[in-house]
């Protein structure tokens, strides 16, 4: 659950950073690669190309952040269940001799 929080927080922050500084790679490179020079879409006053670049950067860099986070956190600890052994001296059902 904490990994999901890290992913969402990094996505939102990187999306915002890309909207502020539009030349952050790889989003800018990918949008320039497929850019159609005859379209000028504005969505809420922001260029469509900039929004797509911000989405790409948010996803790519968030995946990198979450992979690094999971690597540093390490594997989950194995949870063991308690085992009741009949006849063990401290169990309630053991015979008193």
CNS distance restraints for C-alpha pairs under 8 A (distance, minus, plus):
assign (resid   1 and name CA) (resid   5 and name CA) 6.64 0.50 0.50
assign (resid   2 and name CA) (resid   6 and name CA) 6.30 0.50 0.50
assign (resid   3 and name CA) (resid   7 and name CA) 6.16 0.50 0.50
assign (resid   3 and name CA) (resid  66 and name CA) 6.79 0.50 0.50
assign (resid   3 and name CA) (resid  69 and name CA) 7.66 0.50 0.50
assign (resid   3 and name CA) (resid  70 and name CA) 7.49 0.50 0.50
assign (resid   4 and name CA) (resid   8 and name CA) 6.17 0.50 0.50
assign (resid   5 and name CA) (resid   9 and name CA) 6.00 0.50 0.50
assign (resid   6 and name CA) (resid  10 and name CA) 6.03 0.50 0.50
assign (resid   6 and name CA) (resid  66 and name CA) 6.84 0.50 0.50
assign (resid   7 and name CA) (resid  11 and name CA) 6.04 0.50 0.50
assign (resid   7 and name CA) (resid  62 and name CA) 5.69 0.50 0.50
assign (resid   7 and name CA) (resid  63 and name CA) 7.26 0.50 0.50
assign (resid   7 and name CA) (resid  65 and name CA) 7.35 0.50 0.50
assign (resid   7 and name CA) (resid  66 and name CA) 5.93 0.50 0.50
assign (resid   8 and name CA) (resid  12 and name CA) 6.16 0.50 0.50
assign (resid   8 and name CA) (resid  62 and name CA) 7.86 0.50 0.50
assign (resid   9 and name CA) (resid  13 and name CA) 6.17 0.50 0.50
assign (resid  10 and name CA) (resid  14 and name CA) 5.94 0.50 0.50
assign (resid  10 and name CA) (resid  58 and name CA) 7.41 0.50 0.50
assign (resid  10 and name CA) (resid  61 and name CA) 7.84 0.50 0.50
assign (resid  10 and name CA) (resid  62 and name CA) 5.49 0.50 0.50
assign (resid  10 and name CA) (resid  65 and name CA) 7.33 0.50 0.50
assign (resid  11 and name CA) (resid  15 and name CA) 5.90 0.50 0.50
assign (resid  11 and name CA) (resid  58 and name CA) 4.61 0.50 0.50
assign (resid  11 and name CA) (resid  59 and name CA) 6.36 0.50 0.50
assign (resid  11 and name CA) (resid  61 and name CA) 7.55 0.50 0.50
assign (resid  11 and name CA) (resid  62 and name CA) 5.33 0.50 0.50
assign (resid  12 and name CA) (resid  16 and name CA) 6.17 0.50 0.50
assign (resid  12 and name CA) (resid  58 and name CA) 7.01 0.50 0.50
assign (resid  13 and name CA) (resid  17 and name CA) 6.13 0.50 0.50
assign (resid  13 and name CA) (resid  58 and name CA) 7.85 0.50 0.50
assign (resid  14 and name CA) (resid  18 and name CA) 6.08 0.50 0.50
assign (resid  14 and name CA) (resid  54 and name CA) 7.53 0.50 0.50
assign (resid  14 and name CA) (resid  57 and name CA) 6.74 0.50 0.50
assign (resid  14 and name CA) (resid  58 and name CA) 5.07 0.50 0.50
assign (resid  14 and name CA) (resid  61 and name CA) 7.36 0.50 0.50
assign (resid  14 and name CA) (resid  62 and name CA) 7.69 0.50 0.50
assign (resid  15 and name CA) (resid  19 and name CA) 6.36 0.50 0.50
assign (resid  15 and name CA) (resid  54 and name CA) 4.94 0.50 0.50
assign (resid  15 and name CA) (resid  55 and name CA) 6.24 0.50 0.50
assign (resid  15 and name CA) (resid  57 and name CA) 6.70 0.50 0.50
assign (resid  15 and name CA) (resid  58 and name CA) 4.92 0.50 0.50
assign (resid  16 and name CA) (resid  20 and name CA) 6.31 0.50 0.50
assign (resid  16 and name CA) (resid  54 and name CA) 7.53 0.50 0.50
assign (resid  17 and name CA) (resid  21 and name CA) 5.92 0.50 0.50
assign (resid  17 and name CA) (resid  22 and name CA) 8.00 0.50 0.50
assign (resid  18 and name CA) (resid  22 and name CA) 5.03 0.50 0.50
assign (resid  18 and name CA) (resid  23 and name CA) 7.34 0.50 0.50
assign (resid  18 and name CA) (resid  24 and name CA) 6.17 0.50 0.50
assign (resid  18 and name CA) (resid  50 and name CA) 7.96 0.50 0.50
assign (resid  18 and name CA) (resid  53 and name CA) 7.44 0.50 0.50
assign (resid  18 and name CA) (resid  54 and name CA) 5.12 0.50 0.50
assign (resid  18 and name CA) (resid  57 and name CA) 7.14 0.50 0.50
assign (resid  19 and name CA) (resid  50 and name CA) 6.79 0.50 0.50
assign (resid  19 and name CA) (resid  51 and name CA) 7.30 0.50 0.50
assign (resid  19 and name CA) (resid  54 and name CA) 6.18 0.50 0.50
assign (resid  22 and name CA) (resid  28 and name CA) 7.03 0.50 0.50
assign (resid  22 and name CA) (resid  50 and name CA) 6.67 0.50 0.50
assign (resid  22 and name CA) (resid  53 and name CA) 7.71 0.50 0.50
assign (resid  22 and name CA) (resid  54 and name CA) 7.75 0.50 0.50
assign (resid  23 and name CA) (resid  28 and name CA) 5.74 0.50 0.50
assign (resid  24 and name CA) (resid  28 and name CA) 6.25 0.50 0.50
assign (resid  24 and name CA) (resid  57 and name CA) 7.54 0.50 0.50
assign (resid  25 and name CA) (resid  29 and name CA) 6.18 0.50 0.50
assign (resid  25 and name CA) (resid  57 and name CA) 7.09 0.50 0.50
assign (resid  26 and name CA) (resid  30 and name CA) 6.25 0.50 0.50
assign (resid  26 and name CA) (resid  56 and name CA) 7.55 0.50 0.50
assign (resid  26 and name CA) (resid  57 and name CA) 6.36 0.50 0.50
assign (resid  27 and name CA) (resid  31 and name CA) 6.13 0.50 0.50
assign (resid  27 and name CA) (resid  52 and name CA) 7.54 0.50 0.50
assign (resid  27 and name CA) (resid  53 and name CA) 4.26 0.50 0.50
assign (resid  27 and name CA) (resid  54 and name CA) 6.56 0.50 0.50
assign (resid  27 and name CA) (resid  55 and name CA) 7.75 0.50 0.50
assign (resid  27 and name CA) (resid  56 and name CA) 5.17 0.50 0.50
assign (resid  27 and name CA) (resid  57 and name CA) 5.07 0.50 0.50
assign (resid  28 and name CA) (resid  32 and name CA) 6.08 0.50 0.50
assign (resid  28 and name CA) (resid  50 and name CA) 7.97 0.50 0.50
assign (resid  28 and name CA) (resid  53 and name CA) 5.53 0.50 0.50
assign (resid  29 and name CA) (resid  33 and name CA) 6.13 0.50 0.50
assign (resid  30 and name CA) (resid  34 and name CA) 6.57 0.50 0.50
assign (resid  30 and name CA) (resid  53 and name CA) 7.57 0.50 0.50
assign (resid  31 and name CA) (resid  35 and name CA) 5.66 0.50 0.50
assign (resid  31 and name CA) (resid  49 and name CA) 6.53 0.50 0.50
assign (resid  31 and name CA) (resid  52 and name CA) 7.29 0.50 0.50
assign (resid  31 and name CA) (resid  53 and name CA) 6.16 0.50 0.50
assign (resid  35 and name CA) (resid  49 and name CA) 7.88 0.50 0.50
assign (resid  40 and name CA) (resid  47 and name CA) 7.19 0.50 0.50
assign (resid  40 and name CA) (resid  48 and name CA) 7.45 0.50 0.50
assign (resid  41 and name CA) (resid  47 and name CA) 5.95 0.50 0.50
assign (resid  41 and name CA) (resid  48 and name CA) 5.27 0.50 0.50
assign (resid  41 and name CA) (resid  49 and name CA) 7.86 0.50 0.50
assign (resid  42 and name CA) (resid  46 and name CA) 5.28 0.50 0.50
assign (resid  42 and name CA) (resid  47 and name CA) 4.69 0.50 0.50
assign (resid  42 and name CA) (resid  48 and name CA) 5.62 0.50 0.50
assign (resid  43 and name CA) (resid  47 and name CA) 6.28 0.50 0.50
assign (resid  43 and name CA) (resid  48 and name CA) 6.12 0.50 0.50
assign (resid  46 and name CA) (resid  50 and name CA) 7.00 0.50 0.50
assign (resid  46 and name CA) (resid  51 and name CA) 7.11 0.50 0.50
assign (resid  47 and name CA) (resid  51 and name CA) 6.45 0.50 0.50
assign (resid  48 and name CA) (resid  52 and name CA) 6.23 0.50 0.50
assign (resid  49 and name CA) (resid  53 and name CA) 6.08 0.50 0.50
assign (resid  50 and name CA) (resid  54 and name CA) 6.06 0.50 0.50
assign (resid  51 and name CA) (resid  55 and name CA) 6.18 0.50 0.50
assign (resid  52 and name CA) (resid  56 and name CA) 6.18 0.50 0.50
assign (resid  53 and name CA) (resid  57 and name CA) 6.12 0.50 0.50
assign (resid  54 and name CA) (resid  58 and name CA) 5.96 0.50 0.50
assign (resid  55 and name CA) (resid  59 and name CA) 6.18 0.50 0.50
assign (resid  56 and name CA) (resid  60 and name CA) 6.04 0.50 0.50
assign (resid  57 and name CA) (resid  61 and name CA) 5.81 0.50 0.50
assign (resid  57 and name CA) (resid  62 and name CA) 7.97 0.50 0.50
assign (resid  58 and name CA) (resid  62 and name CA) 5.76 0.50 0.50
assign (resid  59 and name CA) (resid  63 and name CA) 6.11 0.50 0.50
assign (resid  60 and name CA) (resid  64 and name CA) 6.46 0.50 0.50
assign (resid  61 and name CA) (resid  65 and name CA) 6.12 0.50 0.50
assign (resid  62 and name CA) (resid  66 and name CA) 6.07 0.50 0.50
assign (resid  63 and name CA) (resid  67 and name CA) 6.14 0.50 0.50
assign (resid  64 and name CA) (resid  68 and name CA) 6.29 0.50 0.50
assign (resid  65 and name CA) (resid  69 and name CA) 6.06 0.50 0.50
assign (resid  66 and name CA) (resid  70 and name CA) 6.02 0.50 0.50
assign (resid  67 and name CA) (resid  71 and name CA) 6.12 0.50 0.50
assign (resid  68 and name CA) (resid  72 and name CA) 6.14 0.50 0.50
assign (resid  69 and name CA) (resid  73 and name CA) 6.04 0.50 0.50
assign (resid  70 and name CA) (resid  74 and name CA) 6.15 0.50 0.50
assign (resid  70 and name CA) (resid  75 and name CA) 7.96 0.50 0.50
assign (resid  84 and name CA) (resid  91 and name CA) 7.78 0.50 0.50
assign (resid  85 and name CA) (resid  91 and name CA) 7.67 0.50 0.50
assign (resid  86 and name CA) (resid  91 and name CA) 7.10 0.50 0.50
assign (resid  86 and name CA) (resid  93 and name CA) 7.19 0.50 0.50
assign (resid  86 and name CA) (resid  94 and name CA) 6.97 0.50 0.50
assign (resid  87 and name CA) (resid  91 and name CA) 6.91 0.50 0.50
assign (resid  87 and name CA) (resid  93 and name CA) 7.11 0.50 0.50
assign (resid  87 and name CA) (resid  94 and name CA) 4.92 0.50 0.50
assign (resid  87 and name CA) (resid  95 and name CA) 7.32 0.50 0.50
assign (resid  88 and name CA) (resid  94 and name CA) 6.43 0.50 0.50
assign (resid  89 and name CA) (resid  94 and name CA) 6.15 0.50 0.50
assign (resid  90 and name CA) (resid  94 and name CA) 7.18 0.50 0.50
